[in-house]
């Protein structure tokens, strides 16, 4: 793959997450009954950053968690796993029933990851609302799913790959487009 462009650097990611934090507070008229849930892997540190920003703005603690969707993926049977799939732990410390859950992920593409995440959430409880926050929306939806909060819309072609690097997982904050 050939590196095509860096579309967000660390400062741009920080600004995007600050804006999303304010939008979440505004749309929900505060943080009451709000739960931020990151989709593993890179949705988790993004959710943690949003949680920290929202708490510093509002001056009150909000609940958070981590969601593993491995067993909810619709392509699981199509992948040729030599071993069992790598299932990680779901960790949501609060009952999500009657809560406003904000799912957080790095890139919104086909919508299948979000569909799997909603299925996983519904097995944990019945939220009053599910909203979606993503750092990047690259288009090419296969399912009727739209993000409520978007850091940056990046129109891409099918032969491009968008990668998100975060300091917590990749030692560097950046969003890059590669030509496949």
VODOGU-982800 format. One record per residue (C-alpha): x, y, z; residue in three letters. Coordinates in nm, 3 decimals, always signed. Example, Ala and Ser with C-alpha at 12.3 -4.5 7.8 and 13.67 -1.06 7.14 Angstrom:
! residues 2
atom px: +1.230	py: -0.450	pz: +0.780	residu: ALA
atom px: +1.367	py: -0.106	pz: +0.714	residu: SER
END
This chain:
! residues 180
atom px: +0.000	py: +0.000	pz: +0.000	residu: UNK
atom px: +0.116	py: +0.347	pz: -0.083	residu: UNK
atom px: +0.069	py: +0.634	pz: +0.162	residu: UNK
atom px: -0.151	py: +0.889	pz: -0.012	residu: UNK
atom px: -0.223	py: +1.161	pz: +0.247	residu: UNK
atom px: -0.234	py: +1.241	pz: +0.615	residu: UNK
atom px: -0.581	py: +1.384	pz: +0.669	residu: UNK
atom px: -0.570	py: +1.442	pz: +1.046	residu: UNK
atom px: -0.268	py: +1.500	pz: +1.267	residu: UNK
atom px: -0.266	py: +1.498	pz: +1.647	residu: UNK
atom px: -0.387	py: +1.859	pz: +1.677	residu: UNK
atom px: -0.671	py: +1.803	pz: +1.429	residu: UNK
atom px: -0.779	py: +1.487	pz: +1.613	residu: UNK
atom px: -0.776	py: +1.677	pz: +1.943	residu: UNK
atom px: -0.990	py: +1.958	pz: +1.793	residu: UNK
atom px: -1.234	py: +1.709	pz: +1.638	residu: UNK
atom px: -1.281	py: +1.527	pz: +1.969	residu: UNK
atom px: -1.331	py: +1.856	pz: +2.155	residu: UNK
atom px: -1.601	py: +1.955	pz: +1.905	residu: UNK
atom px: -1.771	py: +1.615	pz: +1.929	residu: UNK
atom px: -1.766	py: +1.643	pz: +2.310	residu: UNK
atom px: -1.950	py: +1.976	pz: +2.297	residu: UNK
atom px: -2.198	py: +1.838	pz: +2.042	residu: UNK
atom px: -2.275	py: +1.538	pz: +2.265	residu: UNK
atom px: -2.340	py: +1.764	pz: +2.564	residu: UNK
atom px: -2.557	py: +2.000	pz: +2.360	residu: UNK
atom px: -2.765	py: +1.730	pz: +2.189	residu: UNK
atom px: -2.826	py: +1.546	pz: +2.517	residu: UNK
atom px: -2.885	py: +1.863	pz: +2.721	residu: UNK
atom px: -2.611	py: +1.764	pz: +2.962	residu: UNK
atom px: -2.475	py: +1.427	pz: +3.067	residu: UNK
atom px: -2.754	py: +1.272	pz: +3.274	residu: UNK
atom px: -2.799	py: +0.899	pz: +3.197	residu: UNK
atom px: -2.517	py: +0.913	pz: +2.941	residu: UNK
atom px: -2.286	py: +0.614	pz: +2.885	residu: UNK
atom px: -1.993	py: +0.623	pz: +2.642	residu: UNK
atom px: -1.905	py: +0.281	pz: +2.501	residu: UNK
atom px: -1.598	py: +0.230	pz: +2.283	residu: UNK
atom px: -1.596	py: -0.044	pz: +2.021	residu: UNK
atom px: -1.273	py: -0.240	pz: +2.048	residu: UNK
atom px: -1.002	py: -0.171	pz: +1.951	residu: UNK
atom px: -0.958	py: +0.196	pz: +1.858	residu: UNK
atom px: -1.305	py: +0.306	pz: +1.965	residu: UNK
atom px: -1.204	py: +0.249	pz: +2.327	residu: UNK
atom px: -0.929	py: +0.516	pz: +2.353	residu: UNK
atom px: -1.144	py: +0.758	pz: +2.152	residu: UNK
atom px: -1.433	py: +0.699	pz: +2.396	residu: UNK
atom px: -1.194	py: +0.749	pz: +2.690	residu: UNK
atom px: -1.074	py: +1.080	pz: +2.546	residu: UNK
atom px: -1.432	py: +1.197	pz: +2.485	residu: UNK
atom px: -1.529	py: +1.092	pz: +2.838	residu: UNK
atom px: -1.238	py: +1.291	pz: +2.986	residu: UNK
atom px: -1.326	py: +1.600	pz: +2.780	residu: UNK
atom px: -1.696	py: +1.584	pz: +2.862	residu: UNK
atom px: -1.624	py: +1.537	pz: +3.234	residu: UNK
atom px: -1.389	py: +1.837	pz: +3.235	residu: UNK
atom px: -1.649	py: +2.053	pz: +3.057	residu: UNK
atom px: -1.947	py: +1.945	pz: +3.269	residu: UNK
atom px: -1.766	py: +1.891	pz: +3.599	residu: UNK
atom px: -1.933	py: +1.557	pz: +3.663	residu: UNK
atom px: -1.839	py: +1.197	pz: +3.608	residu: UNK
atom px: -2.006	py: +0.988	pz: +3.338	residu: UNK
atom px: -2.007	py: +0.613	pz: +3.281	residu: UNK
atom px: -1.805	py: +0.440	pz: +3.014	residu: UNK
atom px: -1.721	py: +0.098	pz: +2.886	residu: UNK
atom px: -1.563	py: -0.126	pz: +2.626	residu: UNK
atom px: -1.751	py: -0.345	pz: +2.381	residu: UNK
atom px: -1.614	py: -0.647	pz: +2.195	residu: UNK
atom px: -1.819	py: -0.735	pz: +1.887	residu: UNK
atom px: -1.617	py: -1.029	pz: +1.758	residu: UNK
atom px: -1.892	py: -1.288	pz: +1.800	residu: UNK
atom px: -2.156	py: -1.053	pz: +1.653	residu: UNK
atom px: -1.979	py: -0.995	pz: +1.321	residu: UNK
atom px: -2.168	py: -1.116	pz: +1.015	residu: UNK
atom px: -1.846	py: -1.210	pz: +0.835	residu: UNK
atom px: -1.717	py: -1.443	pz: +1.108	residu: UNK
atom px: -1.811	py: -1.758	pz: +0.919	residu: UNK
atom px: -1.652	py: -1.623	pz: +0.598	residu: UNK
atom px: -1.310	py: -1.571	pz: +0.753	residu: UNK
atom px: -1.070	py: -1.859	pz: +0.745	residu: UNK
atom px: -0.962	py: -1.877	pz: +1.107	residu: UNK
atom px: -0.699	py: -2.136	pz: +1.180	residu: UNK
atom px: -0.783	py: -2.099	pz: +1.546	residu: UNK
atom px: -1.078	py: -1.965	pz: +1.738	residu: UNK
atom px: -1.151	py: -1.593	pz: +1.683	residu: UNK
atom px: -0.972	py: -1.357	pz: +1.921	residu: UNK
atom px: -1.256	py: -1.264	pz: +2.156	residu: UNK
atom px: -1.176	py: -0.976	pz: +2.390	residu: UNK
atom px: -1.358	py: -0.875	pz: +2.704	residu: UNK
atom px: -1.666	py: -0.653	pz: +2.708	residu: UNK
atom px: -1.649	py: -0.428	pz: +3.010	residu: UNK
atom px: -1.945	py: -0.201	pz: +3.082	residu: UNK
atom px: -1.977	py: -0.143	pz: +3.455	residu: UNK
atom px: -2.322	py: +0.015	pz: +3.450	residu: UNK
atom px: -2.663	py: -0.124	pz: +3.354	residu: UNK
atom px: -2.738	py: +0.036	pz: +3.016	residu: UNK
atom px: -3.116	py: -0.013	pz: +3.037	residu: UNK
atom px: -3.291	py: +0.325	pz: +3.009	residu: UNK
atom px: -2.956	py: +0.500	pz: +2.945	residu: UNK
atom px: -2.845	py: +0.705	pz: +2.645	residu: UNK
atom px: -2.558	py: +0.499	pz: +2.505	residu: UNK
atom px: -2.311	py: +0.661	pz: +2.272	residu: UNK
atom px: -2.122	py: +0.403	pz: +2.069	residu: UNK
atom px: -1.776	py: +0.526	pz: +1.973	residu: UNK
atom px: -1.559	py: +0.397	pz: +1.688	residu: UNK
atom px: -1.268	py: +0.518	pz: +1.482	residu: UNK
atom px: -1.394	py: +0.477	pz: +1.122	residu: UNK
atom px: -1.748	py: +0.438	pz: +0.988	residu: UNK
atom px: -1.737	py: +0.254	pz: +0.656	residu: UNK
atom px: -1.997	py: -0.009	pz: +0.558	residu: UNK
atom px: -2.193	py: +0.012	pz: +0.884	residu: UNK
atom px: -2.155	py: -0.358	pz: +0.962	residu: UNK
atom px: -1.938	py: -0.301	pz: +1.269	residu: UNK
atom px: -2.198	py: -0.064	pz: +1.413	residu: UNK
atom px: -2.477	py: -0.314	pz: +1.342	residu: UNK
atom px: -2.281	py: -0.580	pz: +1.529	residu: UNK
atom px: -2.220	py: -0.338	pz: +1.816	residu: UNK
atom px: -2.591	py: -0.258	pz: +1.844	residu: UNK
atom px: -2.670	py: -0.630	pz: +1.855	residu: UNK
atom px: -2.412	py: -0.677	pz: +2.131	residu: UNK
atom px: -2.553	py: -0.383	pz: +2.328	residu: UNK
atom px: -2.908	py: -0.516	pz: +2.306	residu: UNK
atom px: -2.789	py: -0.840	pz: +2.464	residu: UNK
atom px: -2.669	py: -0.634	pz: +2.762	residu: UNK
atom px: -2.983	py: -0.427	pz: +2.816	residu: UNK
atom px: -3.234	py: -0.197	pz: +2.654	residu: UNK
atom px: -3.097	py: +0.157	pz: +2.622	residu: UNK
atom px: -3.344	py: +0.443	pz: +2.583	residu: UNK
atom px: -3.130	py: +0.562	pz: +2.293	residu: UNK
atom px: -2.821	py: +0.460	pz: +2.096	residu: UNK
atom px: -2.616	py: +0.733	pz: +1.931	residu: UNK
atom px: -2.300	py: +0.695	pz: +1.723	residu: UNK
atom px: -1.980	py: +0.899	pz: +1.739	residu: UNK
atom px: -1.695	py: +0.835	pz: +1.495	residu: UNK
atom px: -1.366	py: +1.006	pz: +1.431	residu: UNK
atom px: -1.390	py: +0.946	pz: +1.054	residu: UNK
atom px: -1.682	py: +0.879	pz: +0.820	residu: UNK
atom px: -1.547	py: +0.754	pz: +0.487	residu: UNK
atom px: -1.878	py: +0.669	pz: +0.317	residu: UNK
atom px: -1.962	py: +0.351	pz: +0.120	residu: UNK
atom px: -2.242	py: +0.236	pz: +0.352	residu: UNK
atom px: -2.393	py: -0.109	pz: +0.299	residu: UNK
atom px: -2.647	py: -0.065	pz: +0.581	residu: UNK
atom px: -2.869	py: +0.235	pz: +0.665	residu: UNK
atom px: -2.649	py: +0.364	pz: +0.947	residu: UNK
atom px: -2.550	py: +0.727	pz: +1.002	residu: UNK
atom px: -2.326	py: +0.878	pz: +1.268	residu: UNK
atom px: -2.470	py: +1.139	pz: +1.503	residu: UNK
atom px: -2.125	py: +1.288	pz: +1.566	residu: UNK
atom px: -1.843	py: +1.291	pz: +1.309	residu: UNK
atom px: -1.491	py: +1.423	pz: +1.354	residu: UNK
atom px: -1.425	py: +1.441	pz: +0.980	residu: UNK
atom px: -1.601	py: +1.324	pz: +0.665	residu: UNK
atom px: -1.344	py: +1.185	pz: +0.424	residu: UNK
atom px: -1.483	py: +1.084	pz: +0.084	residu: UNK
atom px: -1.283	py: +0.783	pz: -0.033	residu: UNK
atom px: -1.276	py: +0.537	pz: -0.318	residu: UNK
atom px: -1.318	py: +0.165	pz: -0.266	residu: UNK
atom px: -0.947	py: +0.106	pz: -0.336	residu: UNK
atom px: -0.837	py: +0.341	pz: -0.059	residu: UNK
atom px: -0.775	py: +0.238	pz: +0.301	residu: UNK
atom px: -0.821	py: +0.475	pz: +0.594	residu: UNK
atom px: -0.608	py: +0.399	pz: +0.899	residu: UNK
atom px: -0.639	py: +0.564	pz: +1.237	residu: UNK
atom px: -0.335	py: +0.573	pz: +1.458	residu: UNK
atom px: -0.376	py: +0.658	pz: +1.826	residu: UNK
atom px: -0.102	py: +0.708	pz: +2.082	residu: UNK
atom px: -0.263	py: +0.451	pz: +2.315	residu: UNK
atom px: -0.243	py: +0.172	pz: +2.055	residu: UNK
atom px: -0.003	py: +0.293	pz: +1.786	residu: UNK
atom px: +0.222	py: +0.548	pz: +1.963	residu: UNK
atom px: +0.113	py: +0.824	pz: +1.719	residu: UNK
atom px: -0.209	py: +1.020	pz: +1.660	residu: UNK
atom px: -0.292	py: +1.046	pz: +1.290	residu: UNK
atom px: -0.543	py: +0.951	pz: +1.024	residu: UNK
atom px: -0.389	py: +0.844	pz: +0.695	residu: UNK
atom px: -0.527	py: +0.740	pz: +0.357	residu: UNK
atom px: -0.342	py: +0.466	pz: +0.171	residu: UNK
atom px: -0.389	py: +0.363	pz: -0.192	residu: UNK
atom px: -0.440	py: -0.012	pz: -0.208	residu: UNK
END
